């Protein structure tokens, strides 16, 4: 085994062990020394791979975003009828839902409470953008197809347009204000619903999570004009 292959194998072992610790103690209590002990390394050696806990957290965050992004992109491309925007939207939503339930601790790491003292570097941005990027592509196609939105909402004012100004540079098409706001609402509704379910805030209130989630997704698709 080459030195590069050995380093990659050791790095993967550290991250796999760190994910187990993440489930046991949470991100704030991750200890490089404890992880090194479980991997079978002397504590000083692990710092050659991850100079600090924050470097390890960043690696775990990027890994989680990329795993979720890959699942979402695969779900979208798996819909053969590309013009069926409602089906593509549903596939993406259910992929997020399924991944979150299969990886609750990783989901909590990237969408839960911030880790005290940790600030995610810009190197996480590309991975974090994969899910909203997939949703954005469907939104752009709905704009090109001139899909009519659901029942009208309050008019979008100048302050709201300014508030969402950071999104427009990422758009390939000139998207109307109403559509952009609706898609932002759908994005936050999707993750808000999953977070409430995953963190136990709907316990005993919703008795069938799958049925309720499917209804939420269908309602969002109707509101976005995807079902027509």
N, C-alpha and C positions, 0 to 999 in steps of 0.2 A: 504494500500500500504506500502510495506517495505521501509526502508531507502534506500536500494540499488536501488529499483525500482523508488523511487522518484528522486534519484540523476540521474539515467539514463534518466528519462523523462525530467528533467530540462536541462541536458546536450544537449539532442536532440533539445529542444526548443531554446536554445542559438545558436546552430549551424544552425538551420533553419532560425532564424532571421538574423544571420550573413551572410547567403547566400543571403538573400534579400538585405542587406546593400551592399554586394559585388557588386551586379548589379547596385546599385544606386551611390556608391561613389568610388568603386574600392578597391583593397586590401590595398594599402598604407594608405588610409584614414579611415580604419576600427577603430571604437572607442568602447572599451568595455563598457564605460559609456552609450553611445547611445544605444548599443545593450541591456544592462541591463534595460534601461528605457522602451524599446519596449517590452521586455519580462515581465515587471512588477516587476522587482527586484530593490532593492536599489543597488547603484553602487558598494558598497563594497562587496556585496554578490557574485557577478559574479566572483570575483577573487578567490573564493574557488573552482571554477570549471576550470577556465583558469587563471593562475597566471599573464599572460601577453598577449598582442596582438599576439606575436610570437607563443605562445602555441595554441592560437585559429587558427591562420593561418595554423599551422602544422596539426591540426585536420581537417581543411577544405581541405587541400591538400591531405591528406591520404584518406579522404572520396571521393574526386573527382577521384583520381587514382583508388580506389577500385570500384567505380561505373562504370567507363570506363572499367576497367579490367574485371568485371563481365559480361558486355555487350559483350565484345570481346570474352571471353571464351565461353559464351553461343552461340554466332554466330558460332564459330568453331565447338563445339560439336553438333550443330544442323544439320550439314552436315552429312547425314547418310553414304554416300559412302566415307569412310575415305581415300581411295586412290585417290580421285578426289582432288588433291592438288590445282588446279586452282580455283575450286569452294570454297574450304576452305579459300584460300587466299582472294578471292573476298568478301566472307562473313565477314571476319575480317576487311578488308578495309572499307566496307560499314558500319559496326557497329561503327567504329571510326568516320566516316563522319557523321552518323546520330546522334550519341551522342553529338558530338561537336556542331552541329547546334541546337540541343535541349537544350544544356547547354553552351552557348557561354561564359558566365562569368566564369564558372568553368574551361572551356577549357583554357581561357586566364590566369587563375590563375596558371595552371600547365604547360602550353606551351607558354605563352606569356612573356612579359618583366619581368625580376626579380624585386621583391619588394625591394625598397631601404632599406638597413639596415637589411634585413632578410636573413638568411642562413638556408636552409632546413637541418634538422638533419638526421642522418642515419636511424631513424625510418620511414622515407618516402620511403626508397629504395625498400623494398619488394613490396609495393603497386605499385610503379612506374615501377617495372620490369614485371608486369603482361602482359602488351600489347607486349613489345618486346619479352617476354618469349614465348608467343603464336606464334608469327611470327617465332621465332627461332626453335620451334618444327616442324613447317612446313618445314623450311629450312633443318633441319636435316633429315627429311623424304625424301626430294628431293635428298639429298646426298646419302642416303641409296639406293634409287631407281635408282641412277645414271642418273638422268634427265639431258639431254644436255642443256646447257645454250644457249641463243640466240647468235647472231653474236658476235665474239670475240672482246674484248676491249683491251686496252693497257695492256701489261704484268704487273703483280703486282711485284714491286720491294721490296728490303729488307726494305727500310724505311717505306713503306706502311704496310708490315707485322708487323713491330715493332709497328707502330701506332695503329694497331688493336689487339695487343697482349693481351689487357685486356679482350677481349671477349672470347678468346679460353678456359679459365678455365670453362666457363659455358656450353661448348658444350659436348654433349654425344657421338659425333662421331668426327672423324678426318675429318674436312671439308676443301676442297681445297681453296686456296687463292682466286681464281677467284669467286667462289660461295659466299664466305664470303663477299667480297667487293661488289658484286652485291646486296646481301641482305641488306647491310648497305645503299647502294644507294637507294634501294626500300623503306626502312624505312624512310629515310630523305625525299624522294620524296613524300611519303604519307602525312607526317605531314607538309611538306612545302606547298604542294598544299592546304591542308585544312586550314592552317593558312592564306595563301594569300586570299583564298575565304572568310573566316570568318571575317578577318580584313579589307575587302573591297578593296584589292589591285588588284582584277580582275574585278572590277565593270566596266561595259560597254565594257570590252575586251572579256569576255566570257558571252554569252547571255543565255546559258542553262547550268547551273552548273552541274546538274545531268547527262546529256548526256556526257559532257566533263569528269567528274569524272569517269564514267563507262569506257570510252575509256582509260583513264590513267591507271586504274586498270588492264584492259585487256592487255595493252601494257607491263606493269610491269610483269604480269604473264608470258607473252610470253618470255620476256627477262630472266626471272628466270628459264625458261624451265619447267614450271608447266602445260602448256596446252597440252603437248604431251601425 
